[in-house]
Amino acid sequence: MLIVMPLSAKDAKTARLVPMEGAPAWGLITFDEGEVKEIAFFNSFDEIEEFVDYAIVARQGEPIWPFMEQNIFVLVAREGADIDEVMEGFKFKELHEASF
């Protein structure tokens, strides 16, 4: 399964979840069997060519229409959370469905 999220940096150790607008990096996470298998970084969401299953955003009210048009399910995690915290929330179904 592929999960995309806007990040503060292209570094798996220091990146934090940030609002979509102006995000300096996007992470594409391959999540399988309950764990992160791989993280690829991009400059923008538009660079990602694979079919994405989920998008995780930093807060309610983000402009999620591009995801919805592509039938990507959108969840909300805590702004500023690191990748491990976000994925733990995803794994244990602690993230909320985004509203618009």
Short mmCIF file of the C-alpha atoms (twelve columns), coordinates in Angstrom:
data_MODEL
# 
_entry.id   MODEL 
# 
loop_
_atom_site.group_PDB 
_atom_site.id 
_atom_site.type_symbol 
_atom_site.label_atom_id 
_atom_site.label_alt_id 
_atom_site.label_comp_id 
_atom_site.label_asym_id 
_atom_site.label_seq_id 
_atom_site.Cartn_x 
_atom_site.Cartn_y 
_atom_site.Cartn_z 
_atom_site.pdbx_PDB_model_num 
ATOM 1   C CA . MET A 1   0.000   0.000  0.000   1 
ATOM 2   C CA . LEU A 2   1.256   3.493  -0.830  1 
ATOM 3   C CA . ILE A 3   0.776   6.445  1.513   1 
ATOM 4   C CA . VAL A 4   1.705   10.041 0.718   1 
ATOM 5   C CA . MET A 5   2.219   12.944 3.122   1 
ATOM 6   C CA . PRO A 6   3.584   16.510 2.985   1 
ATOM 7   C CA . LEU A 7   6.834   16.792 4.917   1 
ATOM 8   C CA . SER A 8   9.253   19.398 6.196   1 
ATOM 9   C CA . ALA A 9   12.334  17.712 4.679   1 
ATOM 10  C CA . LYS A 10  13.571  14.888 2.462   1 
ATOM 11  C CA . ASP A 11  15.055  13.038 5.420   1 
ATOM 12  C CA . ALA A 12  13.307  10.120 7.103   1 
ATOM 13  C CA . LYS A 13  14.890  10.914 10.485  1 
ATOM 14  C CA . THR A 14  14.115  14.647 10.703  1 
ATOM 15  C CA . ALA A 15  11.019  15.107 8.503   1 
ATOM 16  C CA . ARG A 16  7.813   16.293 10.163  1 
ATOM 17  C CA . LEU A 17  4.240   16.403 8.889   1 
ATOM 18  C CA . VAL A 18  3.455   19.929 7.643   1 
ATOM 19  C CA . PRO A 19  0.488   21.623 5.927   1 
ATOM 20  C CA . MET A 20  0.209   20.846 2.215   1 
ATOM 21  C CA . GLU A 21  0.560   24.411 0.998   1 
ATOM 22  C CA . GLY A 22  4.229   25.155 0.498   1 
ATOM 23  C CA . ALA A 23  5.422   21.764 1.764   1 
ATOM 24  C CA . PRO A 24  9.114   21.494 0.811   1 
ATOM 25  C CA . ALA A 25  8.896   17.720 0.370   1 
ATOM 26  C CA . TRP A 26  6.430   14.878 -0.102  1 
ATOM 27  C CA . GLY A 27  7.029   11.396 1.221   1 
ATOM 28  C CA . LEU A 28  5.715   8.316  -0.540  1 
ATOM 29  C CA . ILE A 29  5.689   5.480  1.937   1 
ATOM 30  C CA . THR A 30  5.412   1.836  1.020   1 
ATOM 31  C CA . PHE A 31  3.558   0.248  3.940   1 
ATOM 32  C CA . ASP A 32  3.160   -3.522 4.013   1 
ATOM 33  C CA . GLU A 33  2.544   -6.131 6.695   1 
ATOM 34  C CA . GLY A 34  2.202   -3.444 9.359   1 
ATOM 35  C CA . GLU A 35  5.521   -1.719 8.747   1 
ATOM 36  C CA . VAL A 36  7.225   0.894  6.598   1 
ATOM 37  C CA . LYS A 37  9.172   -0.872 3.844   1 
ATOM 38  C CA . GLU A 38  10.452  2.140  1.900   1 
ATOM 39  C CA . ILE A 39  10.219  5.935  1.795   1 
ATOM 40  C CA . ALA A 40  10.724  7.883  -1.443  1 
ATOM 41  C CA . PHE A 41  10.891  11.681 -1.418  1 
ATOM 42  C CA . PHE A 42  9.564   14.121 -4.015  1 
ATOM 43  C CA . ASN A 43  9.506   17.895 -4.437  1 
ATOM 44  C CA . SER A 44  5.749   17.947 -5.087  1 
ATOM 45  C CA . PHE A 45  2.756   15.635 -5.088  1 
ATOM 46  C CA . ASP A 46  2.490   16.049 -8.872  1 
ATOM 47  C CA . GLU A 47  5.804   14.200 -9.337  1 
ATOM 48  C CA . ILE A 48  4.336   10.977 -7.933  1 
ATOM 49  C CA . GLU A 49  3.226   8.677  -10.734 1 
ATOM 50  C CA . GLU A 50  2.198   5.602  -8.740  1 
ATOM 51  C CA . PHE A 51  -1.368  4.963  -7.602  1 
ATOM 52  C CA . VAL A 52  -1.595  6.177  -4.001  1 
ATOM 53  C CA . ASP A 53  -3.958  4.489  -1.543  1 
ATOM 54  C CA . TYR A 54  -3.915  7.050  1.289   1 
ATOM 55  C CA . ALA A 55  -2.894  10.655 1.858   1 
ATOM 56  C CA . ILE A 56  -2.180  11.860 5.369   1 
ATOM 57  C CA . VAL A 57  -2.424  15.601 5.961   1 
ATOM 58  C CA . ALA A 58  -1.512  17.819 8.922   1 
ATOM 59  C CA . ARG A 59  -4.919  19.297 9.744   1 
ATOM 60  C CA . GLN A 60  -8.598  19.494 8.907   1 
ATOM 61  C CA . GLY A 61  -9.499  21.986 6.193   1 
ATOM 62  C CA . GLU A 62  -6.509  21.266 3.963   1 
ATOM 63  C CA . PRO A 63  -7.201  21.497 0.186   1 
ATOM 64  C CA . ILE A 64  -7.752  17.758 -0.310  1 
ATOM 65  C CA . TRP A 65  -9.768  17.899 -3.550  1 
ATOM 66  C CA . PRO A 66  -6.842  16.697 -5.729  1 
ATOM 67  C CA . PHE A 67  -6.688  13.545 -3.625  1 
ATOM 68  C CA . MET A 68  -10.419 13.001 -3.683  1 
ATOM 69  C CA . GLU A 69  -10.497 13.363 -7.483  1 
ATOM 70  C CA . GLN A 70  -8.002  10.489 -7.651  1 
ATOM 71  C CA . ASN A 71  -10.012 8.362  -5.178  1 
ATOM 72  C CA . ILE A 72  -7.314  8.638  -2.523  1 
ATOM 73  C CA . PHE A 73  -8.636  8.235  1.017   1 
ATOM 74  C CA . VAL A 74  -7.472  11.165 3.196   1 
ATOM 75  C CA . LEU A 75  -6.644  10.981 6.896   1 
ATOM 76  C CA . VAL A 76  -5.501  13.649 9.346   1 
ATOM 77  C CA . ALA A 77  -2.580  13.309 11.765  1 
ATOM 78  C CA . ARG A 78  -1.042  15.787 14.190  1 
ATOM 79  C CA . GLU A 79  0.902   18.602 12.551  1 
ATOM 80  C CA . GLY A 80  4.573   18.332 13.482  1 
ATOM 81  C CA . ALA A 81  4.505   14.578 14.045  1 
ATOM 82  C CA . ASP A 82  7.446   12.647 12.651  1 
ATOM 83  C CA . ILE A 83  7.016   9.857  10.110  1 
ATOM 84  C CA . ASP A 84  7.166   7.090  12.729  1 
ATOM 85  C CA . GLU A 85  4.473   8.760  14.857  1 
ATOM 86  C CA . VAL A 86  2.201   9.227  11.853  1 
ATOM 87  C CA . MET A 87  2.640   5.645  10.676  1 
ATOM 88  C CA . GLU A 88  2.045   4.285  14.167  1 
ATOM 89  C CA . GLY A 89  -1.227  6.225  14.248  1 
ATOM 90  C CA . PHE A 90  -2.119  4.827  10.833  1 
ATOM 91  C CA . LYS A 91  -1.261  1.266  11.837  1 
ATOM 92  C CA . PHE A 92  -3.426  1.407  14.961  1 
ATOM 93  C CA . LYS A 93  -6.271  3.260  13.203  1 
ATOM 94  C CA . GLU A 94  -5.866  6.344  15.410  1 
ATOM 95  C CA . LEU A 95  -6.016  8.884  12.560  1 
ATOM 96  C CA . HIS A 96  -9.225  10.728 11.660  1 
ATOM 97  C CA . GLU A 97  -10.914 10.985 8.292   1 
ATOM 98  C CA . ALA A 98  -10.348 14.372 6.673   1 
ATOM 99  C CA . SER A 99  -13.286 16.681 6.137   1 
ATOM 100 C CA . PHE A 100 -13.602 19.509 3.664   1 
# 
